[in-house]
Amino acid sequence: MNVIHPVKAGRLAPVRIACINKATVDLGVDFDKLIAALQKCYDRHFLPVWGYPVELYKPRKAGRTDWQLLFLDDATVAAAYGDHALTKQGQPYSKIFVKTTLRDNELVSVTASHELFEMAIDPIANLWAQAKGGTQYAYEMCDPVEEDTFLVEGIPMSNFLYPTWFEPFKHPRGTKFDHLGLLKKPFSVRPDGYVTIKTREKVKDKFGSRAKKRRFQAEDRTGHRSEYRKPDGKRIRKRT
């Protein structure tokens, strides 16, 4: 009898993700150490919860079937690749804007883990979870808890949501809704987080606090994956 493990069903092997650094500025962390820490973080913390195995590696050029995690200076450079998009082979890729991240006083490692977790579960940013009343919540793994971090090999990584966060029903006492156990119910948001919601086909961002809203509005959101969920956002397109 063949035993099927649900978390592995549909994938014969881990998805290979090519990690390529094209940034012209220092990341603030050694690139080799960063990728190794991202892999360990994913395997030790994210994989047991979500069940989607990935293999990170650092090639000079990505393979045809690889997903990609690109480190670029900013969205201006990214325009050459097509904003949150598919490669010309039709594979997902995500971008970390290094200059923009550093300018916003954020850490490249936190942004990179954020993008990795979200790409793994919703590669082209088109999944929604429906709550009571019909409001839909974007399948963004980190946005509601994006400023909460934990260390892996001494490198800060982004907190992330658990599947229970997307379930619109009552859960037993002690249920975790995010990795650090900071949220207490589905669809909740940390003071330093936000969530993208859709009501009657209107898409907007909901913030955990006024301070977060001010910081958010001061950021350069060009090329951010959550922007593609909005009607006036740029559409997913393939690289040429």
C-alpha contacts under 8 A as a table, 3 or more apart, distances in Angstrom:
res1	aa1	res2	aa2	distance
4	I	8	K	7.78
4	I	9	A	6.79
5	H	8	K	5.53
5	H	9	A	6.19
6	P	9	A	5.04
7	V	50	W	7.52
7	V	51	G	4.65
7	V	52	Y	6.64
8	K	11	R	5.79
8	K	12	L	7.47
8	K	51	G	6.78
8	K	52	Y	7.01
8	K	53	P	7.92
9	A	12	L	7.74
11	R	14	P	7.03
13	A	53	P	7.64
14	P	52	Y	7.49
14	P	53	P	4.68
14	P	54	V	4.49
14	P	55	E	5.85
15	V	53	P	6.47
15	V	54	V	4.54
15	V	55	E	5.98
15	V	66	D	7.34
15	V	67	W	7.31
16	R	54	V	5.79
16	R	55	E	4.72
16	R	56	L	6.03
16	R	57	Y	7.42
16	R	65	T	7.96
16	R	66	D	5.38
16	R	67	W	6.25
17	I	54	V	6.86
17	I	55	E	5.96
17	I	56	L	4.89
17	I	57	Y	6.42
17	I	66	D	5.50
17	I	67	W	4.58
17	I	68	Q	5.06
17	I	69	L	6.61
18	A	56	L	6.10
18	A	57	Y	5.33
18	A	58	K	5.77
18	A	59	P	6.32
18	A	61	K	7.98
18	A	62	A	5.59
18	A	63	G	7.78
18	A	66	D	6.17
18	A	67	W	6.17
18	A	68	Q	4.69
18	A	69	L	6.07
19	C	35	I	7.58
19	C	56	L	6.58
19	C	57	Y	5.86
19	C	58	K	5.01
19	C	59	P	7.09
19	C	68	Q	5.99
19	C	69	L	4.77
19	C	70	L	5.99
19	C	71	F	7.80
20	I	58	K	6.10
20	I	59	P	6.89
20	I	60	R	7.20
20	I	61	K	7.87
20	I	68	Q	7.56
20	I	69	L	6.44
20	I	70	L	5.13
20	I	71	F	6.24
21	N	31	F	7.86
21	N	70	L	6.10
21	N	71	F	4.67
21	N	72	L	6.80
22	K	70	L	7.17
22	K	71	F	5.60
22	K	72	L	5.24
22	K	73	D	7.45
23	A	26	D	7.65
23	A	27	L	7.94
23	A	71	F	5.70
23	A	72	L	4.46
23	A	73	D	4.84
23	A	98	V	6.69
24	T	72	L	7.80
24	T	73	D	6.49
25	V	73	D	7.30
25	V	98	V	7.55
25	V	99	K	7.24
26	D	29	V	7.61
27	L	30	D	7.17
27	L	31	F	7.43
27	L	98	V	6.62
27	L	108	V	6.30
28	G	107	L	7.67
28	G	108	V	7.15
29	V	33	K	7.49
29	V	34	L	6.59
29	V	108	V	7.79
29	V	109	S	7.62
30	D	33	K	5.35
30	D	34	L	6.03
31	F	34	L	4.96
31	F	35	I	6.28
32	D	35	I	5.41
32	D	36	A	6.28
33	K	36	A	5.13
33	K	37	A	6.05
34	L	37	A	5.11
34	L	38	L	6.08
34	L	109	S	6.77
34	L	155	I	7.51
35	I	38	L	4.97
35	I	39	Q	6.22
35	I	56	L	7.05
35	I	57	Y	7.56
36	A	39	Q	5.21
36	A	40	K	6.28
37	A	40	K	5.05
37	A	41	C	5.93
37	A	152	V	6.12
37	A	153	E	6.15
37	A	155	I	7.13
38	L	41	C	5.03
38	L	42	Y	6.02
38	L	113	S	6.47
38	L	157	M	7.93
39	Q	42	Y	5.11
39	Q	43	D	6.08
39	Q	55	E	7.19
39	Q	56	L	6.28
40	K	43	D	5.18
40	K	44	R	5.83
40	K	152	V	7.48
41	C	44	R	5.33
41	C	45	H	5.56
41	C	46	F	6.88
41	C	152	V	6.16
41	C	157	M	7.74
42	Y	45	H	5.56
42	Y	46	F	4.73
42	Y	47	L	5.77
42	Y	117	F	7.92
43	D	46	F	6.17
43	D	47	L	5.15
43	D	48	P	7.29
43	D	53	P	7.55
44	R	47	L	6.62
44	R	48	P	7.00
45	H	48	P	6.29
45	H	49	V	7.17
45	H	179	H	7.97
46	F	49	V	5.49
46	F	50	W	6.16
46	F	51	G	7.73
46	F	117	F	7.62
47	L	50	W	5.26
47	L	51	G	4.78
47	L	52	Y	5.93
47	L	53	P	6.22
48	P	51	G	5.64
49	V	162	Y	6.85
49	V	163	P	7.80
50	W	121	I	7.96
50	W	162	Y	7.62
50	W	163	P	7.37
52	Y	120	A	7.04
52	Y	121	I	7.66
59	P	62	A	6.13
62	A	66	D	6.14
62	A	68	Q	7.27
63	G	66	D	5.16
64	R	89	Q	6.13
65	T	89	Q	7.07
65	T	91	Q	6.46
66	D	91	Q	6.65
67	W	91	Q	5.50
67	W	92	P	5.21
67	W	93	Y	5.42
68	Q	91	Q	7.97
68	Q	92	P	6.66
68	Q	93	Y	4.36
68	Q	94	S	6.33
69	L	93	Y	5.77
69	L	94	S	5.11
69	L	95	K	5.88
69	L	96	I	7.52
69	L	116	L	7.37
70	L	93	Y	7.39
70	L	94	S	6.21
70	L	95	K	4.72
70	L	96	I	6.11
71	F	95	K	5.87
71	F	96	I	4.80
71	F	97	F	6.23
71	F	98	V	6.52
72	L	75	A	7.87
72	L	77	V	6.81
72	L	78	A	6.73
72	L	95	K	6.79
72	L	96	I	6.04
72	L	97	F	5.08
72	L	98	V	5.92
72	L	99	K	7.95
73	D	77	V	6.49
73	D	78	A	7.95
73	D	97	F	5.24
73	D	98	V	5.00
73	D	99	K	5.04
73	D	100	T	7.20
74	D	77	V	5.63
74	D	78	A	6.37
74	D	97	F	4.57
74	D	98	V	6.42
74	D	99	K	5.86
74	D	100	T	5.80
75	A	78	A	4.65
75	A	79	A	6.19
75	A	83	D	7.85
75	A	97	F	6.64
75	A	222	T	6.15
75	A	223	G	5.98
76	T	79	A	5.45
76	T	80	A	7.82
77	V	80	A	6.01
77	V	81	Y	7.85
78	A	81	Y	5.28
78	A	82	G	6.43
78	A	83	D	6.37
78	A	95	K	7.73
78	A	223	G	7.85
79	A	82	G	5.04
79	A	83	D	5.98
81	Y	239	R	5.68
81	Y	240	T	7.82
82	G	85	A	5.90
82	G	237	R	6.64
82	G	238	K	6.80
82	G	239	R	5.65
83	D	223	G	5.33
83	D	234	K	7.62
83	D	236	I	7.35
83	D	237	R	7.66
84	H	93	Y	6.95
84	H	94	S	6.02
84	H	95	K	7.24
84	H	124	I	7.61
84	H	223	G	6.27
84	H	224	H	7.17
84	H	225	R	5.87
84	H	228	Y	7.80
84	H	236	I	6.44
84	H	237	R	7.91
85	A	92	P	6.39
85	A	93	Y	6.31
85	A	94	S	7.47
85	A	124	I	7.09
85	A	236	I	5.02
85	A	237	R	5.24
85	A	238	K	5.83
85	A	239	R	7.28
86	L	89	Q	7.49
86	L	90	G	5.11
86	L	91	Q	5.12
86	L	92	P	4.65
86	L	93	Y	6.07
86	L	124	I	7.95
86	L	236	I	7.19
86	L	237	R	6.16
86	L	238	K	4.65
86	L	239	R	6.38
87	T	90	G	5.06
87	T	91	Q	5.18
87	T	92	P	6.38
87	T	93	Y	6.90
87	T	238	K	5.43
87	T	239	R	5.05
87	T	240	T	7.96
88	K	91	Q	7.45
88	K	238	K	5.37
88	K	239	R	4.81
88	K	240	T	5.92
90	G	238	K	6.75
92	P	119	M	7.70
92	P	123	P	5.87
92	P	124	I	6.76
93	Y	119	M	7.53
93	Y	123	P	7.64
94	S	115	E	6.50
94	S	116	L	7.61
94	S	119	M	6.85
95	K	115	E	7.41
96	I	101	T	7.86
96	I	108	V	7.51
96	I	111	T	6.64
96	I	112	A	6.10
96	I	115	E	7.39
97	F	100	T	5.42
97	F	101	T	5.95
98	V	101	T	5.07
98	V	102	L	6.16
98	V	108	V	6.44
99	K	102	L	5.26
99	K	103	R	5.99
100	T	103	R	5.05
100	T	104	D	6.25
100	T	220	D	7.31
101	T	104	D	5.28
101	T	105	N	6.57
101	T	106	E	5.30
101	T	107	L	6.60
101	T	108	V	6.40
101	T	111	T	7.47
102	L	105	N	4.98
102	L	106	E	5.41
102	L	107	L	6.53
102	L	108	V	7.22
103	R	106	E	7.40
104	D	219	E	6.94
106	E	110	V	7.63
106	E	111	T	7.69
107	L	110	V	5.38
107	L	111	T	6.41
107	L	156	P	7.91
108	V	111	T	5.10
108	V	112	A	5.94
109	S	112	A	5.04
109	S	113	S	6.16
109	S	155	I	6.98
109	S	156	P	6.22
109	S	157	M	6.08
110	V	113	S	5.31
110	V	114	H	6.06
110	V	149	T	7.37
110	V	156	P	5.97
110	V	157	M	4.64
110	V	158	S	4.95
111	T	114	H	4.99
111	T	115	E	6.20
111	T	158	S	7.30
112	A	115	E	5.21
112	A	116	L	6.09
113	S	116	L	4.98
113	S	117	F	6.06
113	S	157	M	5.83
113	S	158	S	5.85
114	H	117	F	5.46
114	H	118	E	6.30
114	H	141	M	7.54
114	H	142	C	5.87
114	H	146	E	7.42
114	H	157	M	7.72
114	H	158	S	5.63
114	H	159	N	7.96
114	H	160	F	7.76
115	E	118	E	5.24
115	E	119	M	5.96
116	L	119	M	5.28
116	L	120	A	6.16
117	F	120	A	5.31
117	F	121	I	6.75
117	F	141	M	6.33
117	F	142	C	7.54
117	F	160	F	7.63
118	E	121	I	5.57
118	E	122	D	5.96
118	E	123	P	7.09
118	E	139	Y	7.85
118	E	140	E	5.73
118	E	141	M	5.15
118	E	142	C	7.01
119	M	122	D	5.31
119	M	123	P	4.29
119	M	124	I	7.29
119	M	125	A	7.88
120	A	123	P	5.91
121	I	139	Y	7.83
121	I	141	M	7.75
122	D	125	A	5.30
122	D	126	N	6.84
122	D	127	L	6.38
122	D	139	Y	6.62
122	D	140	E	7.52
124	I	236	I	7.34
125	A	139	Y	7.39
125	A	140	E	7.87
125	A	225	R	6.67
125	A	226	S	7.16
125	A	228	Y	7.25
125	A	229	R	6.85
126	N	138	A	7.89
126	N	139	Y	7.86
126	N	229	R	6.96
127	L	138	A	6.28
127	L	139	Y	5.51
128	W	136	Q	5.79
128	W	137	Y	5.35
128	W	138	A	4.59
128	W	139	Y	5.42
129	A	136	Q	5.31
129	A	137	Y	5.11
129	A	138	A	6.44
129	A	139	Y	6.77
129	A	166	F	5.91
129	A	167	E	7.67
130	Q	134	G	5.99
130	Q	135	T	5.82
130	Q	136	Q	4.27
130	Q	137	Y	6.30
130	Q	166	F	7.91
130	Q	168	P	7.36
131	A	134	G	5.77
131	A	135	T	5.48
131	A	136	Q	5.96
131	A	137	Y	7.38
131	A	166	F	7.96
131	A	167	E	7.57
131	A	168	P	5.14
131	A	187	F	7.98
132	K	135	T	6.85
132	K	168	P	6.38
134	G	199	T	7.01
135	T	197	I	6.80
135	T	198	K	5.85
135	T	199	T	4.98
135	T	200	R	7.78
136	Q	197	I	5.53
136	Q	198	K	5.01
136	Q	199	T	6.52
137	Y	166	F	7.78
137	Y	187	F	7.40
137	Y	195	V	7.19
137	Y	196	T	6.14
137	Y	197	I	4.64
137	Y	198	K	6.52
138	A	195	V	7.17
138	A	196	T	5.58
138	A	197	I	6.10
138	A	198	K	7.90
139	Y	166	F	7.96
140	E	143	D	6.00
140	E	195	V	7.86
140	E	226	S	7.73
141	M	144	P	7.83
141	M	160	F	5.38
141	M	161	L	5.22
141	M	162	Y	7.90
142	C	145	V	5.45
142	C	146	E	5.04
142	C	158	S	7.00
142	C	159	N	6.38
142	C	160	F	4.63
142	C	161	L	6.20
143	D	146	E	4.83
143	D	193	G	5.79
143	D	194	Y	5.58
143	D	195	V	6.00
144	P	161	L	7.93
144	P	188	S	7.44
144	P	189	V	4.81
144	P	190	R	5.89
144	P	192	D	7.68
144	P	193	G	4.25
144	P	194	Y	4.64
144	P	195	V	5.47
144	P	208	G	7.81
145	V	148	D	5.70
145	V	158	S	7.90
145	V	159	N	6.01
145	V	160	F	6.44
145	V	161	L	7.53
145	V	178	D	7.95
145	V	189	V	6.76
145	V	190	R	5.63
145	V	192	D	6.87
145	V	193	G	5.03
145	V	194	Y	7.55
146	E	149	T	7.70
146	E	158	S	6.13
146	E	159	N	6.33
146	E	160	F	7.45
146	E	192	D	7.16
146	E	193	G	5.66
147	E	158	S	7.12
147	E	159	N	7.63
147	E	192	D	5.83
147	E	193	G	6.61
148	D	158	S	6.28
148	D	159	N	5.49
148	D	192	D	7.88
149	T	156	P	5.93
149	T	157	M	5.31
149	T	158	S	4.67
149	T	159	N	5.14
150	F	156	P	5.44
150	F	157	M	5.39
150	F	158	S	6.66
150	F	159	N	6.77
151	L	154	G	5.25
151	L	155	I	5.16
151	L	156	P	4.50
151	L	157	M	5.94
152	V	155	I	5.23
152	V	156	P	6.45
152	V	157	M	6.88
159	N	178	D	7.17
159	N	179	H	6.05
159	N	180	L	6.58
160	F	178	D	5.62
160	F	179	H	5.71
160	F	180	L	7.98
161	L	165	W	6.39
161	L	177	F	5.98
161	L	178	D	4.10
161	L	179	H	6.24
162	Y	165	W	5.66
162	Y	166	F	7.80
162	Y	176	K	7.11
162	Y	177	F	5.04
162	Y	178	D	4.95
162	Y	179	H	6.65
163	P	166	F	5.65
163	P	167	E	7.06
163	P	177	F	7.25
164	T	167	E	5.16
164	T	175	T	7.95
164	T	176	K	7.30
164	T	177	F	5.50
164	T	186	P	6.60
165	W	168	P	7.98
165	W	177	F	4.88
165	W	178	D	7.26
165	W	185	K	6.78
165	W	186	P	4.10
165	W	187	F	5.75
165	W	188	S	7.78
166	F	186	P	5.96
166	F	187	F	6.47
167	E	186	P	6.31
168	P	186	P	6.44
169	F	186	P	7.93
171	H	175	T	6.42
172	P	175	T	5.88
175	T	184	K	7.93
176	K	179	H	7.13
176	K	181	G	5.39
176	K	183	L	7.41
176	K	184	K	7.33
177	F	181	G	6.41
177	F	182	L	7.73
177	F	183	L	5.83
177	F	184	K	6.67
177	F	185	K	6.59
177	F	186	P	6.70
178	D	181	G	5.25
178	D	182	L	6.60
178	D	183	L	6.32
179	H	182	L	7.92
181	G	184	K	7.67
182	L	190	R	7.80
183	L	188	S	6.54
183	L	189	V	7.19
183	L	190	R	7.02
184	K	188	S	7.36
185	K	188	S	5.91
189	V	193	G	5.86
189	V	194	Y	6.14
189	V	195	V	7.07
189	V	207	F	7.41
189	V	208	G	5.43
190	R	193	G	4.99
190	R	194	Y	7.39
190	R	208	G	5.44
191	P	207	F	7.51
191	P	208	G	4.08
191	P	209	S	5.08
191	P	212	K	7.00
192	D	207	F	7.91
192	D	208	G	5.93
192	D	209	S	6.79
192	D	211	A	7.86
192	D	212	K	5.45
193	G	207	F	6.26
193	G	208	G	5.40
193	G	209	S	7.92
193	G	212	K	6.78
194	Y	205	D	6.70
194	Y	206	K	5.51
194	Y	207	F	4.26
194	Y	208	G	5.61
194	Y	212	K	7.75
195	V	205	D	5.66
195	V	206	K	5.28
195	V	207	F	6.55
196	T	203	V	6.98
196	T	204	K	5.74
196	T	205	D	4.44
196	T	206	K	6.21
196	T	226	S	7.19
197	I	203	V	5.66
197	I	204	K	5.63
197	I	205	D	6.20
197	I	206	K	7.12
198	K	201	E	5.73
198	K	202	K	5.32
198	K	203	V	4.34
198	K	204	K	6.55
199	T	202	K	5.21
199	T	203	V	6.58
203	V	229	R	7.37
203	V	230	K	5.63
203	V	231	P	7.42
204	K	230	K	7.47
207	F	210	R	7.12
207	F	212	K	6.43
207	F	213	K	5.81
208	G	212	K	6.59
208	G	213	K	7.80
209	S	212	K	5.23
209	S	213	K	6.41
210	R	213	K	4.98
210	R	214	R	6.28
211	A	214	R	5.19
211	A	215	R	6.34
212	K	215	R	5.11
212	K	216	F	5.95
213	K	216	F	5.00
213	K	217	Q	6.09
214	R	217	Q	5.23
214	R	218	A	6.31
215	R	218	A	5.16
215	R	219	E	6.52
216	F	219	E	5.32
217	Q	220	D	7.98
221	R	224	H	5.48
221	R	227	E	7.44
222	T	227	E	7.79
223	G	227	E	7.20
224	H	227	E	5.65
224	H	228	Y	7.51
225	R	228	Y	5.62
225	R	229	R	7.64
226	S	229	R	5.64
226	S	230	K	7.67
227	E	230	K	5.67
227	E	233	G	5.46
227	E	234	K	7.61
228	Y	231	P	7.65
228	Y	232	D	7.96
228	Y	233	G	4.68
228	Y	234	K	5.65
228	Y	235	R	6.19
228	Y	236	I	7.36
229	R	233	G	6.67
230	K	233	G	5.06
